[in-house]
Amino acid sequence: MTTLSKGANMPVTVSAVRAVLSWSAGPGVPDVDASALLLTGSGRVGSDGDFVFYNQPQHASGAVRHLSKQAGSDSLDIDLDALGRDIERVALCASADGGTFGQVPGLHLRLFDTASGVELARFDMEAGTETAYVSGELYRRGDGWKFRAVGQGYASGLAGLARDFGISIDEEQPAAAAAPAPAPISPPSAPRVPGVPPPSVRSVAGQGERSVRLTKGEEDLPVDMRKRLSLRKQQVAVSLSKHGLTKLTARVILVLDASGSMSALYTRGTVAGVTERMAAVAAQLDDDGEMQAWTFASNPARLPDLVVGDLPEWLRLHVRVGQLSLFGRKKPPKGLLPGQVDMRAVGIQNEEQKVIAEVRAFVRNHPVPDPTLVLFFSDGGVYRNDEIERELRAAVEEPVFWQFIGLGRSQYGVLERFDTLPGRRVDNVGFFAVDDIEKLSDPELYDRLLTEFPSWLRAARQVGILR
C-alpha cells in the first residue's frame, strides 16, 4: 500500500478499483457523500448522465457505481476496462451535508483492487470551510491508468463543483413561471386578416382536402398558443391529405425520454416545444383531442392525459426532469401535485423496452376501433436491443404504429435497423433522427412523422390487423 501526499500520483495496474471515502462519524459531524464525475478530454462531462452520486447511482455504461453507504464511509466501484475511450478522467468527489469538511475528522480516501481486495493507496486529507471536495482522480496515461491525490475543495458546495465540470443544475422555478418558449412555427401560406381564422379552422375544405377539427377547450388557450395550434393543425391536415387520409381518426400516444442525457433538452425547453407540436397531431387525429403520455428512463411512468385546453399547465407540471436533483435525497418531494411524477422513481438509465411493454398493455386493456400512433422521443443511448426487438416484434400483430424520433445524439441501435429486419408480417416501426428539432419547420416535421404511417395502415388492413 502506498501513502500519497497531496499532488502525488501512482500507476494503477489493475482493471477495476474501489474508492472508499472514510471519516470519523459522530455527534455534530456533517454527513459525507462520495460521488464521481466521468470527464472527457475537455475536462468536462459529456452529459448530466456522467455524474454518479446518491440520486444517480450507476453510469449508463455500468462502469462506475455508487455503493450502499456505511456508517463513516461511502464507496464507488470503477471498472477501468469498461470506461469508453472518450472518458479521460474519473474525478472522485465528496460533499458535506450540514457543515464543512473542516468539521469532518479523519477524512481519507483509500483505493482497493476490486478483484483481490488489496489496498493500493491511501490519501489523508485536511480541509477548512469547503463543503465539496475533489479527493482524487483516475486518469489515462498512454494505454494505462494512474491515480492522483488531488485534495481540492469548493466552498460553493456540490452544486458549484458539479457546475464547474459542466453539469446542469436545476434551479428552483417560481410556481407561476411561464412554460419555455415553443419552437418556431411556419407562417401561413396566405395573408391573414386579424381576428378571422383561416377557412379550414371553420371546417371548410376544398375537394380532396382534410378539414381542421376544432378541439374542445381550444378556445380557452392563450391567444398565441391558440394561433400556433391552429396553424399546426393545418400542417398536420396537409400532411395527411398528401397521403389520401382525409377522414382518418387515430389514438395518439406520446412517450418522452427522461434519461440523464436528456437534461439539457428539458432545461432549454426543447421537450416542452416538442410536446406542444405533438399536441397538434392529437388534436387533429383524435376524436376527443386527448393524448395519453408516458415518461421513462430506468422505469416508465404514465403522465396524466394531455387535454388541449390544459396545455399550458400540462407543460409546466409534467414536462420536466422533476425531482431528480442534487439535493433531493434527504428531503421530501417539494410540492408534488396530483398526477405529477417523482422523477427519482423513474431514474436515469435507458430502458425503452419497459415503457414499450407498458404502452402495449395499455392498448390491449383499452381497445378502440381506431389505430394507435405512438410518438416516441429519445436522444439515443439504446443498449437493450434484444429486449426492444422482442417487444416490437410481438407488437406487429397489434393495431399500433411506433414512430421513433431521435433528438440529436446517437446509438439508436435496433430502432434505426427495424425497417430492414425480416420475419414480420408488416413494418410497424418508423424512425428518423434530427440534429436540432427546433430548427425543423412544422411542415417538414409533420411530413416526416406521418410518412410511414399510411403504408402501415394499408398493410395492416390487408392482413387483418386493422379492419
C-alpha positions in Angstrom: 0.0 0.0 0.0 1.3 3.5 -0.9 0.5 6.5 1.2 0.2 9.6 -1.0 0.6 13.3 -0.2 -1.4 16.0 -2.0 -0.5 16.1 -5.7 1.3 12.8 -5.7 0.4 10.1 -8.3 1.0 6.4 -8.9 0.2 3.9 -11.7 -2.9 1.7 -11.4 -2.2 -1.7 -12.9 -5.4 -3.4 -12.1 -8.6 -3.4 -14.2 -11.1 -2.3 -11.6 -10.8 -0.4 -8.3 -13.0 0.5 -5.3 -12.6 4.0 -3.9 -13.6 4.2 -0.3 -14.0 7.6 1.4 -13.9 7.3 5.2 -14.2 9.6 8.2 -14.9 9.5 11.9 -18.6 9.9 12.3 -20.1 11.3 15.5 -22.4 13.9 17.0 -22.1 17.2 15.2 -20.1 15.7 12.3 -21.6 16.6 8.9 -22.8 13.7 6.8 -20.4 13.0 3.9 -21.3 11.6 0.4 -19.0 10.2 -2.3 -19.6 10.9 -6.0 -17.8 10.6 -9.3 -17.6 12.7 -12.5 -16.7 11.0 -15.8 -14.8 13.6 -17.8 -13.8 13.8 -21.4 -10.6 15.3 -22.8 -12.0 18.8 -22.3 -12.2 18.3 -18.6 -16.0 18.3 -18.6 -18.7 15.8 -18.6 -20.3 14.7 -21.9 -23.8 14.9 -20.3 -25.5 15.0 -16.9 -25.6 11.2 -17.0 -21.8 11.3 -16.4 -22.3 12.3 -12.8 -22.6 9.3 -10.4 -24.0 10.1 -7.0 -26.7 9.0 -4.5 -29.6 10.1 -6.7 -27.9 8.6 -9.9 -26.1 5.6 -8.5 -24.9 4.0 -11.7 -23.5 5.2 -15.0 -25.3 4.0 -18.1 -22.3 2.1 -19.1 -22.2 0.2 -15.8 -18.5 1.2 -15.4 -19.0 3.4 -12.3 -21.3 2.5 -9.5 -22.1 4.2 -6.2 -22.4 1.5 -3.5 -24.6 1.3 -0.4 -23.3 3.8 2.2 -22.0 2.6 5.6 -21.5 4.4 8.9 -18.4 6.6 8.4 -17.7 5.5 4.8 -19.0 5.8 1.3 -17.7 3.9 -1.7 -17.6 3.8 -5.5 -16.7 1.0 -7.8 -14.9 1.9 -11.1 -14.3 -0.7 -13.8 -11.5 0.9 -15.8 -11.7 -1.5 -18.7 -15.4 -0.8 -19.2 -14.9 3.0 -19.5 -15.4 4.4 -23.0 -12.4 5.7 -24.8 -13.9 9.2 -24.7 -13.6 9.2 -20.9 -10.1 10.5 -20.0 -10.6 11.1 -16.2 -12.8 10.0 -13.3 -12.9 12.6 -10.6 -13.6 11.2 -7.1 -15.6 13.8 -5.3 -17.2 14.3 -1.9 -19.8 16.6 -0.4 -20.6 17.6 3.2 -24.2 17.9 4.3 -24.9 20.0 7.4 -21.4 21.6 7.8 -18.0 21.9 6.3 -15.2 19.5 5.8 -13.2 21.2 8.5 -15.8 19.7 10.9 -15.1 16.1 9.5 -12.3 14.4 11.4 -10.2 11.6 10.0 -11.2 12.2 6.3 -9.2 10.0 4.0 -9.5 8.1 0.7 -8.4 4.6 0.1 -8.1 2.8 -3.2 -8.5 -1.0 -3.4 -8.1 -3.7 -6.1 -11.7 -4.8 -6.6 -10.8 -8.4 -7.5 -8.3 -9.1 -4.7 -9.4 -6.6 -2.0 -5.7 -5.5 -1.7 -5.3 -1.8 -0.6 -3.4 0.1 -3.3 -3.2 3.6 -1.9 -4.2 5.9 0.9 -4.6 9.7 0.9 -5.2 11.6 4.2 -6.9 15.0 3.7 -7.2 18.2 5.6 -9.9 20.8 4.9 -11.4 24.1 6.2 -14.5 25.8 5.0 -15.1 23.6 2.0 -18.4 21.8 1.5 -17.4 19.9 -1.6 -14.1 18.2 -2.5 -12.3 16.5 -5.3 -10.3 14.0 -3.2 -8.6 12.2 -6.1 -8.7 11.3 -9.8 -8.1 8.3 -12.0 -6.7 9.4 -15.4 -5.4 7.8 -18.6 -1.7 7.8 -19.3 -0.9 6.1 -22.6 -2.6 2.7 -22.6 -2.9 2.6 -18.8 -4.3 4.4 -15.8 -2.8 6.4 -13.0 -4.2 7.8 -9.7 -3.5 11.3 -8.4 -4.2 12.6 -4.9 -6.0 15.9 -5.6 -7.4 17.4 -2.3 -9.1 20.4 -3.9 -12.0 22.0 -2.0 -15.0 24.0 -3.1 -16.8 26.4 -0.7 -19.7 26.6 -3.2 -20.8 23.0 -2.4 -21.6 20.1 -4.6 -23.6 22.3 -6.9 -20.6 24.6 -7.5 -18.3 21.7 -8.1 -20.7 19.9 -10.5 -21.4 23.2 -12.4 -17.6 23.7 -12.9 -17.4 20.3 -14.7 -20.4 21.0 -17.0 -23.4 19.5 -15.0 -26.7 21.3 -15.5 -28.1 22.2 -12.0 -31.9 22.5 -11.8 -32.7 25.9 -10.1 -36.0 26.4 -8.2 -38.5 27.9 -10.5 -41.4 30.2 -9.3 -44.7 28.4 -9.3 -46.1 30.8 -11.9 -43.1 30.5 -14.2 -44.1 30.5 -17.8 -43.7 27.5 -20.0 -40.5 27.5 -22.1 -40.7 29.3 -25.4 -42.0 26.9 -28.1 -40.2 26.0 -31.3 -40.6 28.4 -34.2 -43.6 27.8 -36.4 -44.0 28.1 -40.1 -46.0 31.1 -41.3 -49.3 30.5 -43.1 -49.1 30.3 -46.9 -51.6 33.2 -47.4 -52.1 36.6 -45.7 -54.3 36.6 -42.6 -56.9 39.1 -41.5 -56.6 39.7 -37.8 -59.3 38.0 -35.8 -60.5 35.9 -38.6 -59.5 32.2 -38.5 -58.4 30.6 -41.8 -61.2 28.8 -43.6 -60.1 25.4 -42.7 -60.5 26.2 -39.0 -64.2 26.6 -39.7 -64.1 23.1 -41.2 -64.4 24.4 -44.8 -62.1 22.3 -47.0 -61.6 22.1 -50.7 -62.2 18.9 -52.6 -59.7 16.2 -51.6 -58.5 18.2 -48.6 -58.8 17.4 -44.9 -60.7 19.8 -42.7 -59.2 21.1 -39.5 -61.0 20.0 -36.3 -62.0 22.4 -33.6 -61.0 20.8 -30.3 -62.8 21.1 -27.0 -61.0 23.6 -24.8 -59.0 25.1 -27.6 -60.8 28.4 -27.2 -59.5 28.7 -23.6 -55.8 28.7 -24.6 -53.8 31.8 -24.5 -54.1 33.7 -27.8 -50.5 33.0 -29.1 -50.7 29.3 -28.2 -54.2 29.1 -29.9 -52.8 30.6 -33.1 -49.8 28.2 -33.1 -52.1 25.2 -32.5 -54.4 26.3 -35.4 -51.6 26.7 -37.8 -50.0 23.4 -36.8 -53.3 21.5 -37.2 -53.5 22.9 -40.7 -50.0 21.5 -41.4 -51.0 18.1 -40.0 -54.1 18.1 -42.2 -52.0 18.9 -45.2 -49.6 16.1 -44.5 -52.4 13.6 -44.1 -54.1 14.8 -47.3 -51.0 14.2 -49.3 -51.5 10.5 -48.5 -55.2 10.5 -49.1 -56.0 10.3 -45.4 -58.8 12.9 -45.4 -61.0 11.0 -42.9 -58.6 9.1 -40.7 -59.0 9.1 -36.9 -56.4 7.6 -34.6 -55.4 7.4 -31.0 -52.1 9.3 -30.3 -49.8 8.4 -27.5 -46.7 10.4 -26.6 -43.6 8.9 -25.0 -40.8 11.2 -23.6 -37.3 10.0 -22.8 -36.3 11.4 -19.3 -32.9 9.6 -19.0 -29.9 11.6 -17.7 -28.6 12.6 -21.0 -31.9 14.4 -21.8 -31.4 17.0 -19.0 -30.2 19.8 -21.3 -33.1 19.3 -23.7 -35.6 19.7 -20.8 -33.7 22.7 -19.4 -33.7 24.7 -22.6 -37.3 24.0 -23.4 -36.8 21.7 -26.3 -39.0 18.9 -24.9 -41.8 21.4 -24.0 -41.7 22.7 -27.6 -41.9 19.2 -29.0 -44.8 18.3 -26.8 -46.7 21.4 -27.9 -46.1 20.5 -31.5 -47.3 16.9 -30.9 -50.5 18.2 -29.2 -51.5 19.4 -32.7 -51.2 15.9 -34.1 -53.5 14.5 -31.4 -55.9 17.5 -31.8 -56.2 16.7 -35.5 -56.3 12.9 -35.4 -58.0 12.0 -32.2 -61.8 12.4 -31.9 -61.6 13.8 -28.3 -58.3 15.7 -28.8 -56.7 14.0 -25.8 -53.3 12.4 -25.8 -52.1 9.7 -23.5 -48.5 10.2 -22.4 -45.6 8.4 -20.7 -42.1 9.3 -19.5 -39.4 6.8 -19.0 -35.8 6.2 -18.0 -34.9 3.3 -15.8 -38.6 2.8 -15.2 -41.7 4.0 -17.1 -44.3 6.3 -15.6 -47.6 7.3 -17.1 -48.4 11.0 -17.1 -51.9 12.5 -16.9 -53.7 12.6 -20.2 -52.9 15.8 -22.2 -56.1 17.7 -22.9 -55.6 20.5 -25.4 -57.4 23.1 -23.2 -54.9 22.3 -20.3 -51.8 22.5 -22.5 -50.1 25.4 -20.7 -50.5 23.9 -17.2 -49.7 20.4 -18.5 -46.4 21.6 -20.0 -45.5 23.3 -16.7 -46.4 20.4 -14.4 -45.4 17.3 -16.4 -42.7 18.1 -19.0 -39.8 18.3 -16.6 -36.9 16.3 -15.2 -38.6 16.9 -11.9 -37.3 15.6 -8.6 -34.0 14.2 -9.9 -31.7 16.8 -8.5 -28.6 17.1 -6.4 -30.3 17.9 -3.2 -33.4 15.7 -3.2 -32.3 12.6 -1.3 -32.8 13.7 2.3 -35.7 16.0 1.7 -39.4 15.1 0.9 -40.6 15.9 -2.6 -41.3 19.6 -2.8 -45.0 20.3 -3.6 -45.7 17.4 -5.9 -49.3 18.0 -7.1 -51.8 15.2 -8.1 -50.6 13.4 -11.2 -47.0 14.7 -11.0 -44.3 12.1 -11.2 -41.5 12.0 -8.7 -38.6 11.5 -11.2 -36.4 9.8 -8.6 -38.5 6.7 -9.1 -38.1 7.0 -12.9 -34.2 7.0 -12.6 -31.8 7.9 -15.4 -31.0 4.8 -17.4 -32.3 3.9 -20.9 -34.8 1.1 -20.6 -37.0 1.6 -23.6 -38.4 -2.0 -23.6 -40.2 -1.3 -20.3 -42.2 1.6 -21.5 -42.9 -0.2 -24.8 -44.3 -3.1 -22.8 -46.4 -0.8 -20.7 -47.9 1.1 -23.7 -48.7 -2.2 -25.3 -50.5 -3.4 -22.2 -52.5 -0.1 -22.1 -53.6 -0.5 -25.8 -54.7 -4.1 -25.1 -56.6 -3.2 -22.0 -58.2 -0.1 -23.6 -59.2 -1.2 -27.1 -60.6 1.4 -29.5 -61.8 1.0 -33.1 -59.1 3.3 -34.4 -55.4 2.6 -34.9 -52.9 3.9 -32.4 -49.9 6.1 -33.3 -47.1 6.2 -30.7 -44.8 9.2 -31.0 -41.7 8.1 -29.1 -38.9 10.7 -28.5 -35.4 9.7 -27.4 -31.9 11.1 -27.6 -30.3 7.6 -28.1 -28.1 5.6 -25.9 -30.1 2.5 -26.7 -28.5 -0.7 -25.4 -31.3 -3.1 -24.7 -31.5 -4.1 -28.3 -32.6 -7.7 -27.9 -35.4 -6.8 -25.4 -36.6 -3.9 -27.5 -36.7 -6.1 -30.7 -38.7 -8.8 -28.9 -41.3 -6.2 -27.7 -41.7 -4.6 -31.1 -41.8 -7.9 -33.0 -44.6 -9.1 -30.6 -46.4 -5.8 -31.3 -46.6 -6.5 -35.0 -49.9 -8.2 -34.5 -51.4 -5.2 -32.6 -53.1 -2.1 -34.1 -50.2 0.2 -33.2 -47.6 2.0 -35.2 -44.5 3.1 -33.4 -42.8 6.3 -34.7 -39.4 6.8 -33.1 -37.8 10.3 -33.3 -34.2 10.7 -32.4 -33.2 14.0 -30.8 -29.7 14.6 -32.0 -27.5 12.2 -30.0 -26.6 8.7 -31.3 -26.6 5.0 -30.6 -30.2 4.3 -31.6 -29.4 0.6 -32.0 -32.2 -1.6 -33.2 -34.6 1.3 -33.6 -32.9 2.5 -36.8 -32.5 -1.0 -38.2 -36.1 -2.1 -37.9 -37.0 -1.3 -41.4 -34.6 -4.0 -42.7 -35.4 -6.7 -40.1 -37.0 -9.7 -41.8 -39.7 -12.0 -40.5 -42.5 -9.6 -39.8 -45.9 -9.5 -41.5 -45.9 -5.7 -41.6 -43.4 -3.0 -40.8 -44.8 -1.5 -37.6 -41.9 0.9 -36.8 -40.7 4.2 -38.3 -37.5 6.0 -37.3 -35.8 9.3 -38.1 -33.3 11.4 -36.2 -32.6 15.2 -36.4 -29.7 17.2 -35.1 -31.8 20.1 -33.8 -35.6 19.5 -33.9 -36.2 23.2 -33.0 -34.8 24.2 -36.5 -37.1 21.7 -38.3 -40.1 23.6 -39.7 -43.6 22.3 -38.9 -44.4 21.2 -42.4 -41.2 19.1 -42.6 -41.6 17.7 -39.1 -45.2 16.5 -39.7 -44.4 15.1 -43.1 -41.6 13.1 -41.5 -43.7 12.0 -38.6 -46.5 10.7 -40.9 -44.7 9.5 -43.9 -44.7 5.7 -43.0 -48.0 5.7 -41.1 -50.2 5.4 -44.2 -48.2 2.5 -45.7 -48.5 0.7 -42.4 -52.3 1.3 -42.3 -52.7 -0.2 -45.7 -50.6 -3.2 -44.9 -52.2 -3.8 -41.5 -55.7 -3.7 -43.2 -54.6 -6.2 -45.9 -53.5 -8.8 -43.3 -56.4 -8.2 -40.9 -54.6 -6.4 -38.1 -56.9 -3.4 -38.8 -60.5 -3.5 -40.0 
